[in-house]
Each structure stands twice: as structure tokens, then as C-alpha cells.
Amino acid sequence: MSCLLKWAAFLWIVHTIPCTVGMAVNERMDNSRCPPLKVDKDRFSYSLTGPQPEFIGFDLTEKFLLRKGAVTEERPSFRLGSSPLIKPTELVFPNGLSSEYSLVTTFRLRKTTKKDRWYLWQIFDQTGGTQVSVVLDGAKRAVEFSARGLLKNSLHYTFKSRDLHTLFDRQWHKLGVAVQSSIVSVYMDCKLIERRLTDEKDEIDPSGYTLITTRVEDGRPVDIELQQILIYCDPYLAEMENCCEQAGSTCEPSREDPGAGGVTPNPLDTAGAGLLPQMLSQPVQPARVQHSSSDRCQCSAEKGDQGLPGLAGLPGQKGDQGDKVKEMLNIYLTQ
């Protein structure tokens, strides 16, 4: 009798675990907040077989009604810098923003903005306090991620790996920021640059404003060329993006990766009992630079591992709110 009970328990566990993992994957993709997103599947490194998978998220180039400018490298780009790009958050994210997401953008700096410190993306509340932001600092050649914690405290993380220096060389580059509940990862040109542990982040309040490509110093628009800026409601898609559209790339748009029986697995199939986390999840090592296991750009040379960084200093006290946000709102409201 005891043997039968043990076998029954074993069989129940075997059949339950795949369902549980699949539920965890589905919970990560918040369909209630994120609309369908039109994306070409050739953007991704892994072959996607069968019907086109449904992507969800936000195209900020469409949300901010950017007009196509000059065509460079056979791709349309947007020349920014003539007017502020700021909108009420409830118009950009009508149902709020998923707690886990990927921000992916392709851009290049111009000579006049190479040393600027500017917001790639920022959401702030009605008082001007930052809820979430991604800042590029040209002088320090660093990427900064800020968010509001569960205790309404400010969370700030600076990524200043030497591998990020080329991001500011006035060439086309793809930057990805993957945000999970306790991890933030930065990708440049389809390679993982750095991954950091974070505290849990608070929900986004949609009553404030959202802006893109704006200088931190004075709230003025940044003079850059932008191809696209997307937010996927899935933190793993920043890692799956390829760089086949970049000049000089020798990679193929999609790579066949046959699984058992010669069938190509679909890493976006959330019913596949957790295949996506199994393929892409990596141990968190915030003190070292990690590179993706697949060579997506087939580069001719490889850099060595990043050395250990020094200990982070204690965070400073939050200063008083300045007039920059008010100035940006005045510019926006007077248009």
C-alpha cells in the first residue's frame, strides 16, 4: 500500500511540474496591460517555426508620432532634437506597464551630443519624481537605470563597463535593457554587457508624464538619429534580439537549432513547459561581464572578461526637486 502511495505521489509531481513552470512563464507576460506589437520575427536569433508568435508591448516611435526622416543603410531613421518628446503616461501606457519588460533601441549620436547626459526614456509622477528611467552619460560613457522601490525609495544602478564605451562613438548601435523583479541586465549590439541584482521595484503611476531622448541638464531634446525604440512586455526578448541589420554583420536572420527528432524548438512558445527560461536564464554574477553563449554577430575578435569592479559607495541623500521638470512641462503645454 505504501509503495502505491509513493508511486501516485511521484506521478502527480511529474505531471504537475511542467504546468507550474508554464504558468510562471505566462505570468511574466502581462497580456492585460500590453497590446499586441507588430514585430518581424527575423529580429531574433532563434528560429521561430510555425505561425508568427504574438508579441506584446509598445512601439514608442509610434506613441510619440515620430516622422520618418532620411533613409540610411537602407533603413528609415528619425532625426530628433527639434521638439520635446513628452506625453502624459496614460496616453503612452493606458493600462500601466508590465512589472518585467525589455527596452530595445537602435540609435547613433551626433557630434553635438556625444558628451551629453540624457534620458533615453523616463516616466515621472505629477511632482516630478522619477518612477523609472534609463540615462546615457556621454562624458562618463555609462548607462544608468533608476526606479522607485517598494518603500518609495530611489533605486539607482550605473553600468560603466569598458565595453559600453563604443556606444558613444557616433556609429549605429543597439542597446537593450532587460528589467526583471530583482535583476537588471544591459545588452549592447546583442551581447550581454553586465547584469546587476536590484531591490524590488514599485508599480508605475500613470498619472504623470513619459518622455524620451531628453537632456537631463535642461530638459531640451537630444540631437540623435533613432531607428526604433520598443518596450517588450517580456524581459527575455532583449537577449533574443539579433544584430543582423547592422552594417558589417555576417549573421543570418534566423538560425536553425534542431531539437529532438529534428524539430526546431520555438523559444517563445509559453506552453512549452518553461523552454524559454531554460534556454536563456543564466546565473546572476553582478561582478563580471557575461557574454551570450551564441555568437550572434560572428565578430572577428573577442575581448577578454571584464575585471572585478570596486565596491559601490553608499547612496547619497535625495536632493530637492529642481525646476527642470517644470520647464519641460511648460515647453510641452505651450506647443
GUFIGU-674875 format. One record per residue (C-alpha): residue in three letters; y, x, z. Coordinates in steps of 0.1 Angstrom, whole numbers, plus 2048, in hexadecimal, padded with zeros to 3 digits. Each point is the difference from the previous one (the first is absolute). Layout:
N
code; c2; c1; c3
ala; Y; X; Z
...
//
This chain:
335
code; c2; c1; c3
met; 800; 800; 800
ser; 818; 81C; 809
cys; 7F9; 811; 7DF
leu; 808; 7E0; 7ED
leu; 821; 7FD; 812
lys; 809; 825; 7F8
trp; 7F9; 7FB; 7DB
ala; 814; 7E0; 800
ala; 81E; 812; 80F
phe; 7FC; 81D; 7E8
leu; 800; 7E9; 7E2
trp; 81E; 7EC; 80D
ile; 814; 821; 803
val; 7F6; 80C; 7DD
his; 80C; 7E0; 7F0
thr; 81F; 7FC; 815
ile; 810; 823; 7FD
pro; 808; 7FD; 7DA
cys; 811; 7DF; 806
thr; 814; 80E; 81D
val; 80C; 81E; 7EB
gly; 809; 7EA; 7E3
met; 815; 7EA; 817
ala; 812; 81E; 80D
val; 809; 80A; 7DC
asn; 80C; 7DD; 7F7
glu; 815; 7FE; 81F
arg; 812; 820; 7F5
met; 80C; 7EE; 7E0
asp; 818; 7E5; 80C
asn; 7FF; 7E6; 7E4
ser; 815; 7E8; 814
arg; 81F; 816; 7FF
cys; 7FB; 812; 7DF
pro; 802; 7F1; 7DD
pro; 7EB; 80B; 7E2
leu; 80D; 821; 7F0
lys; 7FB; 808; 7DC
val; 7F3; 824; 7FE
asp; 7ED; 813; 7E5
lys; 7DE; 80B; 80D
asp; 804; 821; 7ED
arg; 818; 80A; 81C
phe; 7E2; 807; 816
ser; 7E8; 81D; 801
tyr; 7E0; 7ED; 805
ser; 7F1; 7EC; 7E3
leu; 805; 7DA; 806
thr; 7E5; 7ED; 7EE
gly; 7FD; 7DB; 7FA
pro; 81D; 7E8; 802
gln; 823; 80D; 809
pro; 802; 801; 826
glu; 81C; 7ED; 810
phe; 81B; 817; 80F
ile; 819; 7F2; 819
gly; 822; 80E; 80A
phe; 824; 803; 7F4
asp; 811; 810; 7E2
leu; 821; 80B; 80E
thr; 80E; 808; 7DD
glu; 7FC; 7DB; 7F8
lys; 80C; 7F5; 822
phe; 821; 813; 7FC
leu; 803; 7F5; 7DB
leu; 803; 823; 7F3
arg; 808; 803; 7DB
lys; 7ED; 817; 7EA
gly; 813; 81E; 7F5
ala; 7F7; 81E; 7EB
val; 7DC; 805; 7F5
thr; 7F3; 822; 80B
glu; 7DE; 80F; 7FB
glu; 7F6; 7DF; 7EE
arg; 806; 7EC; 820
pro; 81E; 7EB; 809
ser; 815; 80C; 81E
phe; 81D; 7F2; 814
arg; 820; 814; 804
leu; 80C; 7F8; 823
gly; 820; 809; 812
ser; 81A; 7E7; 7F2
ser; 7FD; 7E4; 819
pro; 7F1; 7FA; 823
leu; 7DC; 7F3; 800
ile; 7FF; 7EA; 81F
lys; 7F2; 7DD; 805
pro; 7F7; 7E8; 81C
thr; 7DD; 809; 80C
glu; 7F5; 7DB; 7FE
leu; 806; 802; 7DA
val; 7EC; 820; 7FC
phe; 7E4; 7F8; 818
pro; 801; 7DA; 803
asn; 7E2; 7FE; 817
gly; 805; 822; 811
leu; 7ED; 820; 7FA
ser; 7DC; 808; 806
ser; 7FA; 817; 81E
glu; 7EE; 819; 7EB
tyr; 80C; 809; 7DD
ser; 807; 81C; 7E6
leu; 821; 809; 7F1
val; 7FD; 812; 7DF
thr; 81D; 80B; 7EA
thr; 807; 817; 7E2
phe; 822; 810; 7FD
arg; 814; 81F; 7FA
leu; 820; 80C; 80F
arg; 81F; 80A; 7EE
lys; 815; 81F; 806
thr; 81B; 7EE; 814
thr; 7E6; 7F1; 819
lys; 7E8; 81D; 804
lys; 80D; 808; 823
asp; 807; 7DC; 80B
arg; 7EF; 7EF; 81E
trp; 7F9; 7DC; 7F5
tyr; 7EB; 7E1; 806
leu; 7E5; 7FB; 7E7
trp; 7FA; 7DF; 812
gln; 80D; 7F0; 820
ile; 7FE; 7DF; 812
phe; 819; 7FA; 81C
asp; 807; 7E3; 816
gln; 820; 7EC; 804
thr; 80E; 819; 819
gly; 7FA; 81E; 7E8
gly; 7E2; 80D; 813
thr; 7E5; 810; 7EA
gln; 7DF; 7EC; 7FF
val; 7EF; 817; 7E7
ser; 80D; 81B; 7E8
val; 7F6; 81D; 7EA
val; 81A; 81C; 7FD
leu; 801; 81D; 7E9
asp; 814; 81E; 80C
gly; 808; 818; 7E3
ala; 811; 81A; 816
lys; 7E1; 804; 816
arg; 7E8; 7F6; 7E4
ala; 7EE; 7E7; 817
val; 7F4; 7DC; 801
glu; 807; 7EB; 81F
phe; 7EF; 7E0; 80B
ser; 810; 7EA; 81A
ala; 7F4; 7DF; 80F
arg; 806; 7EA; 81F
gly; 7E5; 801; 81A
leu; 7F0; 7E4; 813
leu; 817; 807; 81D
lys; 81F; 7FE; 7E9
asn; 802; 826; 802
ser; 808; 816; 7E2
leu; 7E2; 813; 7F0
his; 80A; 81D; 7EA
tyr; 7E9; 818; 7ED
thr; 80B; 81D; 7EA
phe; 7E9; 80F; 7E5
lys; 80D; 822; 7F6
ser; 7E2; 811; 7F0
arg; 808; 81C; 7E7
asp; 7ED; 7EB; 7E6
leu; 81C; 7E7; 801
his; 81B; 819; 7F4
thr; 7F9; 7F9; 7DB
leu; 808; 7DB; 806
phe; 825; 80A; 7FE
asp; 7FF; 816; 7E1
arg; 80F; 7E5; 7E8
gln; 7DE; 7FA; 7EF
trp; 7EC; 7E0; 7FF
his; 7EA; 7FC; 81F
lys; 7EC; 7E4; 80F
leu; 804; 7FA; 826
gly; 7E8; 7EA; 814
val; 803; 7F6; 825
ala; 7E2; 7EE; 80F
val; 806; 7EE; 820
gln; 7E4; 7F5; 817
ser; 801; 7F3; 823
ser; 7FE; 823; 810
ile; 802; 818; 7E2
val; 81B; 808; 7E6
ser; 7F5; 815; 7E2
val; 817; 811; 7E6
tyr; 7F4; 807; 7DC
met; 812; 813; 7E5
asp; 7F4; 801; 7DC
cys; 7DF; 7F0; 80A
lys; 7F7; 819; 81B
leu; 7FF; 7FA; 825
ile; 81B; 816; 810
glu; 800; 7F6; 824
arg; 7F2; 7E5; 818
arg; 80F; 7F8; 822
leu; 7F5; 7EB; 81D
thr; 819; 7E6; 80A
asp; 806; 7E6; 81B
glu; 7FB; 7DC; 7F7
lys; 81D; 7F0; 7ED
asp; 812; 7DF; 805
glu; 801; 7E3; 7E8
ile; 81C; 7FE; 7E6
asp; 81C; 7E8; 808
pro; 80A; 7F0; 7DE
ser; 823; 7F6; 80C
gly; 810; 821; 7F7
tyr; 805; 814; 7E0
thr; 7EB; 817; 7E9
leu; 80E; 81C; 7EB
ile; 7F3; 81B; 7E9
thr; 80D; 822; 7F3
thr; 81F; 801; 817
arg; 810; 81F; 810
val; 7FD; 802; 826
glu; 822; 810; 804
asp; 816; 7E5; 7F2
gly; 7EA; 7E4; 7F2
arg; 808; 808; 7DC
pro; 7E6; 7FD; 7E4
val; 7ED; 81F; 7F7
asp; 802; 80E; 7DC
ile; 7DB; 803; 7F7
glu; 7E8; 7F5; 7E4
leu; 7E5; 7E8; 80B
gln; 7E1; 7F4; 7ED
gln; 7F2; 7E8; 81A
ile; 7FE; 7F9; 825
leu; 7E3; 7EB; 80C
ile; 7F3; 7F4; 822
tyr; 7DB; 7F8; 801
cys; 7F3; 7EB; 81D
asp; 7E4; 819; 803
pro; 804; 823; 810
tyr; 7E4; 80F; 7EB
leu; 810; 7FB; 7DE
ala; 818; 81D; 805
glu; 7E2; 817; 800
met; 7F0; 7F0; 7E2
glu; 81E; 803; 7E9
asn; 7FC; 81B; 7E5
cys; 81B; 814; 7EE
cys; 7F3; 7FD; 7DC
glu; 822; 7F4; 7F4
gln; 812; 820; 80B
ala; 808; 81B; 7E5
gly; 7E6; 81B; 7FF
ser; 7E4; 7ED; 811
thr; 7DD; 804; 7F1
cys; 7EF; 7E5; 815
glu; 7F1; 7E2; 7F0
pro; 80E; 7DD; 808
ser; 7DF; 7F6; 811
arg; 7E2; 814; 80B
glu; 7DD; 7F3; 7FF
asp; 7EF; 805; 821
pro; 7DD; 7F1; 7FC
gly; 7EF; 7F3; 81F
ala; 7DC; 7F7; 807
gly; 7EF; 7F4; 7E0
gly; 81C; 80C; 7EA
val; 818; 7E4; 80B
thr; 824; 80B; 805
pro; 80B; 7F4; 823
asn; 821; 7ED; 803
pro; 813; 80F; 81D
leu; 817; 7E1; 801
asp; 7E4; 7E8; 804
thr; 806; 7F5; 824
ala; 7DF; 7EE; 801
gly; 7EE; 821; 7FC
ala; 7F9; 804; 825
gly; 81B; 81A; 806
leu; 7FB; 816; 7E2
leu; 825; 807; 7FD
pro; 805; 80E; 823
gln; 7DF; 814; 7FC
met; 80D; 811; 7E0
leu; 824; 806; 80C
ser; 802; 803; 825
gln; 804; 823; 80E
pro; 802; 80E; 823
val; 824; 802; 80D
gln; 80B; 824; 803
pro; 826; 7FE; 805
ala; 803; 826; 804
arg; 7F2; 809; 7DE
val; 807; 7F7; 7DC
gln; 7E2; 7ED; 7F1
his; 7F9; 7FE; 7DA
ser; 7ED; 7E5; 7EF
ser; 7DC; 806; 7F8
ser; 805; 7F8; 7DC
asp; 815; 816; 7E8
arg; 816; 7E5; 7F1
cys; 817; 816; 7EC
gln; 7E9; 81D; 7F8
cys; 81B; 819; 80A
ser; 7FC; 824; 7F4
ala; 806; 80F; 822
glu; 7FC; 7F5; 824
lys; 814; 808; 81F
gly; 7F0; 80A; 821
asp; 7FF; 7EA; 81E
gln; 820; 7FA; 813
gly; 804; 813; 821
leu; 802; 7F0; 822
pro; 822; 7F2; 808
gly; 812; 805; 820
leu; 801; 7E7; 81C
ala; 817; 7E3; 7FB
gly; 81E; 7FE; 816
leu; 809; 7E3; 817
pro; 812; 7E3; 7EF
gly; 825; 7FE; 806
gln; 812; 7E2; 80D
lys; 809; 7E4; 7E8
gly; 825; 802; 7F7
asp; 818; 7E5; 7FC
gln; 7FF; 7EB; 7E0
gly; 81A; 80D; 7E7
asp; 814; 7EF; 7E5
lys; 7EA; 80A; 7E2
val; 7EB; 7E1; 800
lys; 820; 7EA; 803
glu; 80F; 813; 7E3
met; 7E1; 7FA; 7EB
leu; 800; 7DB; 808
asn; 825; 7FE; 7F7
ile; 7F9; 810; 7DE
tyr; 7E3; 7E8; 7FA
leu; 813; 7E1; 80B
thr; 81F; 808; 7EB
gln; 7ED; 803; 7E0
//
